[in-house]
Each structure stands twice: as C-alpha cells, then as structure tokens.
C-alpha cells in the first residue's frame, strides 16, 4: 500500500513511508489534474504574478499580492493596463479589487494613479478601496477629488471613509472644513468618526470655533472638540473636561480621559496644559470602579513625556487590582526602563506558567533594544532549566518555550541540544518538532543554527522538522539554506518536495521559480515528481 502511494520503494528512499505519512507532506501527494511537465516561462515572473490576481487560489493570490506590492513601480504599468481593460466590466469586480489592494499594500505611492482611476467607479466596494488607498498614499492635491464623495456616498460608513481620507491627505485643510461641519445637523453623524482628531488642532482661532460649536454637540463629542482649546490655553476652556472627569456616567469620564490622552500626545514634549489634569487622573486611577477607565487613565498618563513624576504616577498602576491595568502600566514603564517595573518583570521569570507567559508577553518587545535586561531574564531561565536537568521534557517545556523567544544564539543552542535527544510527543507534536519550533523564534541567529543542524542531521523526518522551522521567516538566509540543503540531490525526493514547497512560499518567485523548474524531472520517485509539477503549475502556471 505504501509503495503504491509513493510510486516506488527504491533503496534511495529508505524513509519514504514515514515521509509520505507526515502531515506536512501527505497533502502534497493528493491527486492533482496538472501533473504534466512544467514548461511555463519563468524568466520574467511579473506577468504570471499579475495573472494570479484573476485566477489564483487563496494562498497563491495572497502571495501574488505581496510580491506585486513589493515590486512597487515596476508592477504598476501591468496593473494599470489590467485595470483599464476590466474596470468597466461589472463582473470583474473581484479582479479589480485585487489590483487596487495591491496598490494599497505598497510602501510608496507608486500605485496612486490606480486609485484615481477607480474613485468614481459605480461599484461602491471599488470606490471605497480607492478612498482607502488615497488615505494611505494620497497627496494634498487629492483633497478636492475626495471632497464631493462626502455627499455622494450612499452610506454613512462610506462617507466616514472619505472623511478619514480627507484628514489623511491634508489635516490642516480638513480641520478648516470640520469647523464648517460642526453647526450642521446633516454632518452630525460623521462627527463621531473624526472627533478623535480634534485635539491635534493648534490654531487658537480654530480651537475657539471648535469650543463655541461644542456647546450644541452631544456631551461626549463635545469633550473632543473642547480639548484643542485647552491645548491652546484659552481661558476657561478646561471646565467642561474637569466636570466630565467627575461625572457619574462612566462613558463621560472615559471620553474625557481619552480626549486628554490625545491632547497630551498632540502636545508632544511640552504638554503643559494636559498635565494640569494629572491630580484628577491620579485620583481616578486610585479609586475609580471602572477597569476600562483606569486603563484609559494609564494610557493617558503614558502619553506624557517621561520624567520622574510621570513614572511615579504610572507605577501606581502596577498595584491595580485588574490585570489589564497592570499590564499596560508595566509595558509603559518597561519602555522607560523603570527600575521597579524591570525588577517585577524579572521576578515573574521565577514564577509559574501564568507568570512566565505574562513575563514573556511584557518583555518580548524590549529584548532587541535592551541586551542587559534580556541577559538577566535569560540567566534566570537557564538557571531554572539547570535545576530541572534530567526531568521529563514536558516539565521543562514552558521554560524552553519562553527561552526560545529571546533573540540571539544562546537560547537556540540550548533548545536544539534538547531536540537532539528528544523523544515522544509534546502538545500533539513530536518532541523534536516541538523543540525546533521553539528554536525558530530566536531570529536570524536561530536560522543560522538551524541551518547547521540541518546539514548534519541524518534522520529524514528530523530534517523535515528543521526545513519547516527554517521557513517560518522569509529571509535571504533561509532561502539560500533551503536551496543548498533542502534540495540536495542525495536527499529523499519527498523531503526535497517539502523543501520546494517551503521555497515557493518563501519566494520571491523571480528567484525561486527558475531554480525549481528543473527539479521535478530529476526526481526518480514518480509521486514526488507529480506533486512538484502540480505545485509549480498551481503557483507559477
């Protein structure tokens, strides 16, 4: 039966049966219609990537979008030509949407012309995507092109997308427009979408207009539009916010705190006006019954520039009764390298599973920038692992899992040493597979160590584990190792098949496709040969 599945049971495939049953390889051997030799031209992949926008399967389509977006201006002429060809065809809405989404995903405004083509399209989904594209990549000149769609939009949500785009392309002009909207009842539904931008207004004249108009607004919206007057130091402007902070309604107190947080962020390094509310905020942090509100207070205080007083205020949150509040305060203080926060985080590394997971969640963002802190935490884990030496792997699993999240080679070496003699299963994975999964989290240095182990490993299934772990990060290093080690002619064909699939998903197509095109016909195993042909037609045909 296994020989029938594999197509052969030759001596060069001693691990073939086990590989064919592996859950990562077995799906690749499923029946496929496209098993003829792959003959498509791979010398210029751009046309093939563009074609996948129309007919690609979900994973193929997603990868094609990513690669086309990475090509930026090089891809735009082909995308524009395809859009011109099908933009007026209503039944091609899916293709046109895919084209526009590629342009949205680009890092630059190289695809801006595509949004302008679709801005007045009769299909709302295409117009909305074009608006979102201009919100990300638009220019001040696009303000007048977007403005009519505030009134032409068929739904409030669509008009809100336009309003957000207007703010994105020209904030100063948008604020001038917003001042004219405040007295108009027909614009009232839009205000809740744009109110959080208001605290960034720095013009005293405009802030006065916002403050005066806020008298007739919903009480919650009024707080956002009163905030810029506070920031500009207009006399008496803080009374509404002060009253809201003491209001019995949770929603009013919460809106006031969030408006003050936005104001502090807008004031940057000189938040003299937002800071005057600190006594009220501290009172709320220490006594307000609403967890959401205390969390918002910590966030607002965290928007203030770092100094000793602000850090002391944030430190009050470390003793809060709600985990959500403590986590936010801890994260903000760790970012500021606060001694107490660092000490408490390190203490968590000596705790049980829950504390370890929380410690990893809080500290992970800072390990790359704070080598000393990372080293102290790693030392605690290594000491604990040493104390548990000889105990079952399952008992040490959480320590290894957290250790794997540290950048650098130290933790990776420890985990790979565990993997060498690992047996049994952990959490439904083989122990070896679980270990290399943890090791893969250690960044580029981890990839180098995984590559070393791959070159020396004698067991085919364990090499598949290492190939799998290497492929998690898309790097030039991973691609080169998969090409040099994963596709070695002396490896079993099913192992090479899996490495080829990982390379396809790594990309980019221009680098990978021409090399993989030659591989199927070198495979003695007919099942592997058919499967790789199928993959090549699926992704590149």
Secondary structure, DSSP 8 states (H G I E B T S, - for coil): -HHHHHS---GGGTTHHHHHHSTTTGGGGS--S--S------S--HHHHHHHHHH--HHHHHHHHHHHHHHTHHHHHHHHHHHHHHTT-GGGHHHHHHHHHHHHHSSSSTTHHHHHHHTT-SSHHHHHHHHHHHHHH--GGGHHHHHTHHHH-SSHHHHHHHHHHHHHH-HHHHHHHHHHHTT-GGGHHHHHHHGGGGGG---HHHHHHHHHHHTTS-HHHHHHHHHHHHHTT-TTTTHHHHHHHT-S-HHHHHHHHHHHHHHHHHHTT--HHHHTTHHHHHHHHHH-S-HHHHHHHHHHHHTS---HHHHHHHHGGGG-SSHHHHHHHHHHHHHTT-HHHHHHHHHHTTS-HHHHHHHHHHHGGGTTT-HHHHHHHHHHHHHHHHHTTTS-HHHHHHHHHHHTTSSSHHHHHHHHHHHHT--SEETTEEHHHHHHHHHGGG-HHHHHHHHHHHHH---HHHHHHHHHHHTTS--HHHHHHIIIIIT-TTS-HHHHHHHHHHHHHH--HHHHHHHHTTTGGG-S-HHHHHHHHHHHHHHH-
